[in-house]
Amino acid sequence: MATIDEFKSQLIAGGVRSNRFKVFVPRMGENIEFMCKTAAIPGSTLPVVEVPFRGHRLKIAGDRTFEDWTITVINDVNFTARTAVEQWMESIQELDSGVGATDLEYLVSRATISQLNRDDSIIATYELYNMYPQTVAQIDLSYDTADEIQTFDVTFSYSHWERTL
């Protein structure tokens, strides 16, 4: 049976804190590191391919898929990040005409999410490749939210991620 002291010895540096992170998305500007309220370390899935053989099913790994990635951004009075995302999406497909990009220049080759230690040193970094904003969520307006700072979500699609640290 493990003791509390044995547990404590395995909890190096007091554990990783979920509120210690930074995000960098090149087309959203430098201040996104400070204005990103929530993010996630991305996940991936290896689906099952079942191959039938004489009444049995052999389960083998299929092609890896990557879930969309969503961040929550704190809106500033200049709508800096929101404007950047709206302009990015407009460069992909115009709002009024439906005319769209004829090349893949709109894809961000690399965006990063870094997990920070309590001393702000980087302990893990994930790079997301070939990314673009799929959705910029609405901003709800209400008299009931007098004591809240305005936020909005942005959901990105990307081809894959790699852990670089």
SEGUTOR-432771 format. One line per 8 residues: number of its first residue (from 0); for each residue x, y, z of N, C-alpha, C, CB. Coordinates in Angstrom, 2 decimals. Glycine has a CB too. Layout:
SEGUTOR-432771
NUM	X:Y:Z:X:Y:Z:X:Y:Z:X:Y:Z | ...
//
This chain:
SEGUTOR-432771
0	0.85:-1.18:0.00:0.00:0.00:0.00:0.90:1.24:0.00:-0.97:0.00:1.23 | 0.60:2.19:-0.91:1.39:3.41:-1.02:1.02:4.37:0.10:1.18:4.08:-2.39 | 2.01:5.14:0.51:1.79:6.14:1.55:1.70:7.53:0.92:2.92:6.10:2.61 | 1.26:8.50:1.70:1.18:9.88:1.21:2.57:10.41:0.88:0.50:10.78:2.26 | 3.58:10.00:1.62:4.95:10.45:1.33:5.45:9.86:0.01:5.89:10.05:2.47 | 5.08:8.62:-0.31:5.45:8.04:-1.59:4.75:8.76:-2.73:5.11:6.54:-1.63 | 3.48:9.12:-2.51:2.75:9.89:-3.51:3.42:11.25:-3.72:1.28:10.07:-3.10 | 3.74:11.92:-2.63:4.35:13.25:-2.69:5.68:13.19:-3.44:4.57:13.81:-1.27
8	6.44:12.13:-3.28:7.73:12.01:-3.96:7.56:11.87:-5.47:8.51:10.81:-3.42 | 6.39:11.39:-5.92:6.13:11.26:-7.36:5.53:12.53:-7.98:5.20:10.10:-7.60 | 5.06:13.44:-7.14:4.43:14.67:-7.60:5.50:15.75:-7.75:3.31:15.12:-6.62 | 6.30:15.61:-8.77:7.46:16.48:-8.99:7.02:17.92:-9.20:8.28:15.99:-10.20 | 7.67:18.83:-8.49:7.43:20.28:-8.58:5.98:20.66:-8.27:7.79:20.78:-9.98 | 5.27:19.82:-7.56:3.90:20.13:-7.19:2.88:19.88:-8.27:3.81:21.54:-6.77 | 3.28:19.26:-9.37:2.34:18.94:-10.45:2.21:20.07:-11.46:0.98:18.63:-9.87 | 1.72:19.74:-12.63:1.51:20.71:-13.70:0.17:21.40:-13.48:1.56:20.01:-15.11
16	0.14:22.71:-13.70:-1.07:23.49:-13.51:-1.71:23.83:-14.87:-0.76:24.78:-12.73 | -2.99:23.59:-14.99:-3.70:23.81:-16.26:-3.79:25.28:-16.65:-5.08:23.23:-16.18 | -3.61:26.18:-15.70:-3.71:27.60:-16.01:-2.37:28.22:-16.43:-4.24:28.34:-14.81 | -1.35:27.40:-16.62:-0.02:27.89:-17.02:0.22:27.45:-18.46:1.10:27.34:-16.06 | -0.10:28.31:-19.42:0.06:27.97:-20.83:0.21:29.26:-21.64:-1.15:27.14:-21.35 | 0.68:29.09:-22.86:0.66:30.20:-23.80:0.39:29.66:-25.19:1.99:30.99:-23.77 | -0.29:30.49:-25.98:-0.70:30.14:-27.33:-0.12:31.16:-28.28:-2.25:30.08:-27.45 | 0.34:30.69:-29.44:0.77:31.61:-30.49:0.17:31.16:-31.82:2.32:31.67:-30.57
24	-0.65:32.03:-32.40:-1.24:31.82:-33.72:-0.80:33.02:-34.56:-2.83:31.68:-33.67 | 0.14:32.83:-35.48:0.75:33.96:-36.18:-0.22:34.98:-36.76:1.59:33.45:-37.28 | -1.30:34.58:-37.35:-2.20:35.53:-38.00:-3.11:36.25:-37.01:-3.04:34.83:-39.02 | -3.00:35.92:-35.72:-3.83:36.59:-34.72:-3.05:37.64:-33.94:-4.42:35.57:-33.75 | -1.78:37.85:-34.26:-1.01:38.90:-33.62:-0.32:38.45:-32.34:-1.89:40.07:-33.32 | 0.54:39.32:-31.86:1.36:39.02:-30.67:0.55:38.93:-29.38:2.43:40.07:-30.51 | -0.52:39.72:-29.27:-1.22:39.76:-27.98:-2.08:38.53:-27.70:-2.08:40.99:-27.91 | -2.18:37.60:-28.64:-2.98:36.40:-28.40:-2.42:35.60:-27.22:-3.04:35.52:-29.67
32	-1.12:35.69:-26.97:-0.52:35.01:-25.82:-1.18:35.45:-24.52:1.00:35.27:-25.76 | -1.56:36.72:-24.46:-2.16:37.27:-23.24:-3.68:37.19:-23.25:-1.72:38.70:-23.05 | -4.29:37.25:-24.43:-5.74:37.33:-24.52:-6.41:35.97:-24.67:-6.12:38.20:-25.66 | -5.63:34.91:-24.83:-6.20:33.57:-24.92:-6.55:33.10:-23.52:-5.22:32.58:-25.63 | -7.85:32.96:-23.25:-8.32:32.58:-21.92:-8.28:31.07:-21.70:-9.73:33.09:-21.70 | -8.69:30.31:-22.72:-8.65:28.85:-22.61:-8.16:28.25:-23.92:-10.04:28.29:-22.25 | -7.51:27.13:-23.80:-7.03:26.36:-24.95:-6.96:24.91:-24.49:-5.62:26.88:-25.47 | -6.39:24.07:-25.32:-6.25:22.66:-24.95:-5.01:22.10:-25.63:-7.51:21.84:-25.34
40	-4.37:21.17:-24.97:-3.34:20.39:-25.64:-4.10:19.45:-26.57:-2.39:19.61:-24.62 | -3.77:19.47:-27.87:-4.58:18.72:-28.83:-4.49:17.21:-28.64:-4.16:19.07:-30.24 | -5.54:16.55:-29.08:-5.59:15.10:-29.01:-5.58:14.49:-30.40:-6.83:14.64:-28.24 | -5.53:13.18:-30.44:-5.64:12.46:-31.71:-6.27:11.10:-31.43:-4.23:12.30:-32.40 | -6.76:10.48:-32.48:-7.45:9.20:-32.35:-6.93:8.22:-33.40:-8.97:9.38:-32.49 | -6.67:7.00:-32.98:-6.38:5.91:-33.89:-7.61:5.02:-33.92:-5.10:5.11:-33.47 | -8.44:5.14:-34.95:-9.66:4.34:-34.98:-9.36:2.87:-35.22:-10.60:4.87:-36.07 | -10.36:2.06:-34.95:-10.24:0.61:-35.11:-10.75:0.20:-36.49:-11.02:-0.15:-33.99
48	-9.98:-0.63:-37.16:-10.42:-1.29:-38.39:-10.57:-2.76:-38.04:-9.42:-1.06:-39.60 | -11.78:-3.27:-38.17:-12.02:-4.68:-37.84:-11.93:-5.52:-39.12:-13.42:-4.87:-37.17 | -11.08:-6.54:-39.07:-10.90:-7.45:-40.20:-11.46:-8.81:-39.79:-9.38:-7.56:-40.62 | -12.57:-9.22:-40.43:-13.17:-10.52:-40.05:-12.34:-11.69:-40.58:-14.60:-10.61:-40.58 | -12.22:-12.73:-39.76:-11.52:-13.94:-40.18:-12.12:-15.13:-39.43:-9.98:-13.83:-39.91 | -12.82:-15.98:-40.13:-13.36:-17.24:-39.61:-14.09:-17.07:-38.28:-12.25:-18.23:-39.45 | -15.00:-16.12:-38.25:-15.81:-15.92:-37.05:-15.17:-15.04:-35.99:-16.11:-17.23:-36.45 | -13.98:-14.59:-36.22:-13.29:-13.69:-35.28:-13.08:-12.35:-35.96:-11.93:-14.29:-34.81
56	-12.75:-11.38:-35.16:-12.46:-10.05:-35.68:-11.10:-9.62:-35.17:-13.57:-9.02:-35.27 | -10.20:-9.39:-36.11:-8.88:-8.85:-35.77:-8.98:-7.34:-35.80:-7.77:-9.36:-36.75 | -8.66:-6.72:-34.69:-8.72:-5.26:-34.61:-7.34:-4.68:-34.86:-9.27:-4.80:-33.24 | -7.25:-3.86:-35.90:-5.98:-3.20:-36.21:-6.22:-1.70:-36.26:-5.39:-3.71:-37.56 | -5.14:-0.95:-36.15:-5.24:0.51:-36.13:-5.51:1.06:-37.52:-3.95:1.13:-35.57 | -6.42:2.03:-37.58:-6.72:2.72:-38.83:-5.88:3.98:-38.95:-8.22:3.06:-38.91 | -6.34:4.90:-39.78:-5.62:6.15:-40.01:-5.92:7.14:-38.88:-6.01:6.76:-41.37 | -4.86:7.74:-38.37:-4.98:8.71:-37.28:-5.80:9.91:-37.73:-3.58:9.18:-36.81
64	-6.64:10.40:-36.83:-7.40:11.62:-37.07:-7.11:12.62:-35.96:-8.92:11.34:-37.16 | -7.27:13.89:-36.29:-6.99:14.96:-35.33:-8.25:15.78:-35.14:-5.81:15.86:-35.81 | -8.65:15.96:-33.90:-9.85:16.72:-33.58:-9.61:18.20:-33.86:-10.26:16.51:-32.11 | -10.68:18.94:-34.15:-10.56:20.38:-34.27:-10.09:20.95:-32.94:-11.91:21.01:-34.71 | -9.49:22.14:-32.99:-8.89:22.77:-31.81:-9.59:24.09:-31.55:-7.36:22.98:-31.99 | -10.09:24.27:-30.33:-10.85:25.48:-29.98:-10.15:26.25:-28.88:-12.28:25.12:-29.55 | -10.10:27.56:-29.06:-9.59:28.45:-28.02:-10.67:29.47:-27.67:-8.27:29.16:-28.48 | -10.61:29.98:-26.46:-11.48:31.07:-26.04:-10.61:32.31:-25.88:-12.24:30.74:-24.71
72	-11.04:33.39:-26.53:-10.26:34.62:-26.57:-11.00:35.70:-25.80:-10.00:35.06:-28.02 | -10.25:36.46:-24.98:-10.79:37.64:-24.31:-10.80:38.77:-25.33:-9.96:38.02:-23.02 | -11.95:39.37:-25.52:-12.07:40.45:-26.49:-11.54:41.75:-25.88:-13.54:40.63:-26.94 | -10.79:42.51:-26.67:-10.34:43.83:-26.21:-11.19:44.91:-26.88:-8.82:44.05:-26.51 | -11.08:46.14:-26.43:-11.94:47.21:-26.94:-11.67:47.52:-28.40:-11.75:48.46:-26.12 | -10.54:47.10:-28.94:-10.23:47.30:-30.35:-10.63:46.10:-31.21:-8.76:47.60:-30.52 | -11.15:45.04:-30.58:-11.53:43.81:-31.28:-10.33:43.27:-32.07:-12.73:44.07:-32.23 | -9.13:43.38:-31.53:-7.90:43.04:-32.26:-7.90:41.59:-32.76:-6.70:43.27:-31.36
80	-8.07:40.64:-31.86:-8.03:39.22:-32.27:-9.24:38.87:-33.11:-7.96:38.31:-31.03 | -10.39:39.38:-32.76:-11.62:39.09:-33.53:-11.48:39.60:-34.96:-12.86:39.74:-32.84 | -10.99:40.82:-35.11:-10.79:41.39:-36.45:-9.80:40.55:-37.24:-10.30:42.83:-36.35 | -8.73:40.11:-36.60:-7.73:39.29:-37.29:-8.34:37.99:-37.81:-6.55:38.98:-36.35 | -9.17:37.34:-36.99:-9.80:36.09:-37.42:-10.81:36.36:-38.53:-10.50:35.39:-36.22 | -11.61:37.42:-38.39:-12.60:37.74:-39.43:-11.91:38.03:-40.76:-13.46:38.94:-39.00 | -10.81:38.78:-40.72:-10.07:39.09:-41.96:-9.44:37.82:-42.54:-8.99:40.15:-41.70 | -8.94:36.95:-41.69:-8.36:35.69:-42.13:-9.42:34.86:-42.86:-7.78:34.90:-40.94
88	-10.60:34.75:-42.25:-11.69:33.99:-42.86:-12.16:34.65:-44.16:-12.87:33.86:-41.87 | -12.16:35.98:-44.20:-12.54:36.71:-45.41:-11.55:36.43:-46.54:-12.61:38.22:-45.13 | -10.27:36.25:-46.18:-9.27:35.94:-47.21:-9.46:34.53:-47.79:-7.85:36.07:-46.64 | -10.13:33.67:-47.02:-10.42:32.31:-47.48:-11.64:32.32:-48.40:-10.65:31.36:-46.28 | -12.69:33.01:-47.95:-13.89:33.14:-48.78:-14.59:34.44:-48.41:-14.85:31.91:-48.60 | -14.84:35.28:-49.42:-15.48:36.57:-49.20:-16.91:36.39:-48.70:-15.47:37.40:-50.48 | -17.33:37.29:-47.82:-18.66:37.21:-47.23:-19.78:37.44:-48.24:-18.79:38.20:-46.11 | -19.60:38.42:-49.11:-20.72:38.82:-49.96:-20.77:38.13:-51.32:-20.65:40.28:-50.18
96	-19.64:37.60:-51.79:-19.64:37.04:-53.13:-19.40:35.53:-53.17:-18.60:37.72:-53.96 | -18.85:34.99:-52.11:-18.51:33.57:-52.11:-17.23:33.26:-52.87:-19.64:32.78:-52.71 | -16.58:34.31:-53.41:-15.30:34.11:-54.09:-14.29:33.66:-53.06:-14.83:35.41:-54.81 | -13.49:32.67:-53.42:-12.56:32.11:-52.45:-11.13:32.10:-52.92:-12.97:30.74:-52.11 | -10.27:31.74:-51.98:-8.83:31.65:-52.25:-8.58:30.59:-53.32:-8.04:31.33:-50.96 | -7.60:30.85:-54.18:-7.26:29.89:-55.23:-5.93:29.20:-54.95:-7.19:30.59:-56.59 | -5.38:29.46:-53.78:-4.17:28.79:-53.34:-4.32:28.47:-51.85:-2.89:29.66:-53.62 | -3.29:27.91:-51.26:-3.37:27.52:-49.85:-2.58:28.46:-48.95:-2.85:26.10:-49.67
104	-2.38:29.70:-49.39:-1.64:30.68:-48.60:-2.34:31.03:-47.29:-1.43:31.95:-49.41 | -3.62:30.77:-47.18:-4.36:31.08:-45.96:-4.03:30.12:-44.82:-5.86:31.04:-46.24 | -3.44:28.97:-45.13:-3.08:28.02:-44.07:-1.89:28.54:-43.28:-2.77:26.63:-44.66 | -2.00:28.50:-41.96:-0.86:28.84:-41.11:0.00:27.60:-41.02:-1.32:29.33:-39.67 | 1.26:27.73:-41.39:2.12:26.56:-41.41:2.39:26.01:-40.01:3.43:26.88:-42.09 | 2.33:26.89:-39.00:2.65:26.41:-37.66:2.09:27.36:-36.60:4.18:26.27:-37.49 | 1.32:26.82:-35.67:0.86:27.53:-34.49:1.28:26.70:-33.29:-0.70:27.79:-34.51 | 1.40:27.31:-32.13:1.89:26.55:-30.97:1.03:26.75:-29.74:3.32:26.95:-30.66
112	0.98:25.70:-28.94:0.43:25.74:-27.58:1.52:25.17:-26.68:-0.94:24.92:-27.45 | 1.91:25.93:-25.68:2.98:25.50:-24.77:2.46:25.40:-23.35:4.17:26.47:-24.83 | 2.80:24.32:-22.69:2.50:24.15:-21.27:3.67:24.73:-20.49:2.28:22.63:-20.90 | 3.37:25.61:-19.55:4.40:26.26:-18.74:4.46:25.64:-17.36:4.13:27.76:-18.64 | 5.67:25.66:-16.81:5.86:25.28:-15.42:5.51:26.49:-14.56:7.32:24.78:-15.15 | 5.53:26.33:-13.27:5.16:27.42:-12.37:6.16:28.57:-12.41:5.04:26.91:-10.95 | 7.38:28.33:-12.93:8.36:29.41:-13.08:8.37:29.98:-14.50:9.77:28.89:-12.71 | 7.35:29.68:-15.29:7.17:30.12:-16.67:8.11:29.46:-17.67:7.35:31.59:-16.75
120	8.87:28.46:-17.25:9.67:27.71:-18.22:8.73:26.79:-19.01:10.81:26.89:-17.51 | 9.06:26.55:-20.27:8.23:25.71:-21.12:8.57:24.24:-20.85:8.44:26.06:-22.63 | 7.55:23.44:-20.54:7.79:22.02:-20.26:7.26:21.11:-21.36:7.16:21.64:-18.94 | 6.40:21.64:-22.24:5.91:20.88:-23.39:5.39:21.86:-24.43:4.79:19.86:-22.98 | 5.67:21.59:-25.70:5.14:22.42:-26.78:4.59:21.53:-27.87:6.24:23.36:-27.35 | 3.41:21.89:-28.35:2.76:21.20:-29.46:2.63:22.20:-30.60:1.37:20.62:-29.04 | 3.02:21.78:-31.79:2.88:22.62:-32.98:1.78:22.04:-33.85:4.22:22.71:-33.77 | 0.85:22.90:-34.26:-0.26:22.53:-35.13:0.06:23.03:-36.53:-1.62:23.10:-34.62
128	-0.07:22.17:-37.53:0.34:22.48:-38.89:-0.86:22.65:-39.82:1.25:21.40:-39.43 | -0.68:23.51:-40.81:-1.68:23.73:-41.87:-3.05:24.06:-41.29:-1.78:22.48:-42.77 | -3.08:25.10:-40.49:-4.25:25.45:-39.70:-4.99:26.64:-40.31:-3.85:25.77:-38.26 | -6.31:26.63:-40.16:-7.14:27.78:-40.55:-8.36:27.84:-39.62:-7.57:27.68:-42.05 | -8.95:29.03:-39.46:-10.14:29.14:-38.60:-11.36:28.58:-39.31:-10.38:30.61:-38.20 | -11.97:27.60:-38.71:-13.17:26.98:-39.25:-14.41:27.75:-38.78:-13.26:25.50:-38.83 | -14.39:28.17:-37.50:-15.54:28.85:-36.91:-15.07:29.97:-36.00:-16.41:27.86:-36.12 | -15.67:31.12:-36.14:-15.56:32.16:-35.12:-16.96:32.29:-34.53:-15.03:33.56:-35.72
136	-17.07:32.04:-33.25:-18.38:31.96:-32.60:-18.97:33.35:-32.39:-18.28:31.21:-31.26 | -20.27:33.34:-32.23:-20.95:34.59:-31.93:-20.52:35.10:-30.56:-22.48:34.41:-31.97 | -20.71:36.40:-30.33:-20.49:37.01:-29.03:-21.86:37.34:-28.48:-19.55:38.29:-29.11 | -22.22:36.71:-27.38:-23.51:36.97:-26.77:-23.49:38.32:-26.05:-23.90:35.84:-25.79 | -24.52:39.10:-26.25:-24.69:40.40:-25.59:-25.90:40.31:-24.68:-24.84:41.55:-26.64 | -25.76:40.81:-23.45:-26.86:40.70:-22.50:-26.67:41.69:-21.36:-26.97:39.26:-21.94 | -27.77:42.26:-20.89:-27.71:43.13:-19.72:-27.32:42.36:-18.47:-29.05:43.82:-19.50 | -27.49:41.04:-18.49:-27.21:40.21:-17.32:-25.71:39.97:-17.10:-27.90:38.89:-17.46
144	-24.88:40.40:-18.03:-23.44:40.08:-17.93:-22.60:41.31:-17.60:-22.94:39.46:-19.24 | -23.08:42.14:-16.70:-22.39:43.38:-16.35:-21.03:43.14:-15.70:-23.26:44.21:-15.42 | -20.86:42.03:-15.03:-19.62:41.76:-14.31:-18.75:40.72:-15.00:-19.93:41.29:-12.91 | -18.84:40.62:-16.33:-18.05:39.64:-17.08:-17.29:40.34:-18.20:-18.95:38.54:-17.65 | -16.10:39.84:-18.47:-15.34:40.31:-19.62:-15.77:39.49:-20.82:-13.80:40.21:-19.38 | -15.94:40.15:-21.94:-16.43:39.51:-23.15:-15.40:38.55:-23.73:-16.82:40.56:-24.20 | -15.87:37.37:-24.14:-15.01:36.37:-24.77:-15.72:35.81:-25.99:-14.66:35.23:-23.77 | -14.95:35.11:-26.83:-15.52:34.40:-27.96:-14.62:33.21:-28.28:-15.68:35.33:-29.21
152	-15.19:32.20:-28.90:-14.45:30.99:-29.26:-14.05:31.03:-30.73:-15.28:29.73:-28.97 | -12.90:30.46:-31.00:-12.46:30.24:-32.38:-12.08:28.77:-32.48:-11.25:31.18:-32.77 | -12.64:28.09:-33.47:-12.32:26.68:-33.71:-11.50:26.58:-34.98:-13.61:25.83:-33.82 | -10.39:25.87:-34.89:-9.46:25.71:-36.00:-9.45:24.27:-36.49:-8.05:26.14:-35.59 | -9.29:24.11:-37.79:-8.99:22.81:-38.38:-7.51:22.82:-38.74:-9.89:22.52:-39.64 | -6.89:21.66:-38.69:-5.47:21.56:-39.00:-5.18:20.14:-39.48:-4.58:21.93:-37.77 | -4.04:19.97:-40.14:-3.74:18.65:-40.70:-3.19:17.69:-39.64:-2.73:18.77:-41.84 | -2.30:18.18:-38.78:-1.71:17.31:-37.75:-0.95:18.16:-36.75:-0.76:16.25:-38.40
160	-0.56:17.55:-35.65:0.29:18.22:-34.67:1.50:17.36:-34.39:-0.49:18.50:-33.37 | 2.53:18.02:-33.88:3.72:17.31:-33.41:4.14:17.91:-32.08:4.88:17.41:-34.45 | 4.59:17.06:-31.18:5.16:17.55:-29.93:6.63:17.83:-30.18:4.97:16.51:-28.75 | 7.03:19.07:-29.94:8.39:19.48:-30.22:9.24:19.60:-28.97:8.40:20.78:-30.96 | 8.63:19.57:-27.84:9.38:19.63:-26.57:8.67:18.79:-25.54:9.53:21.10:-26.06
//
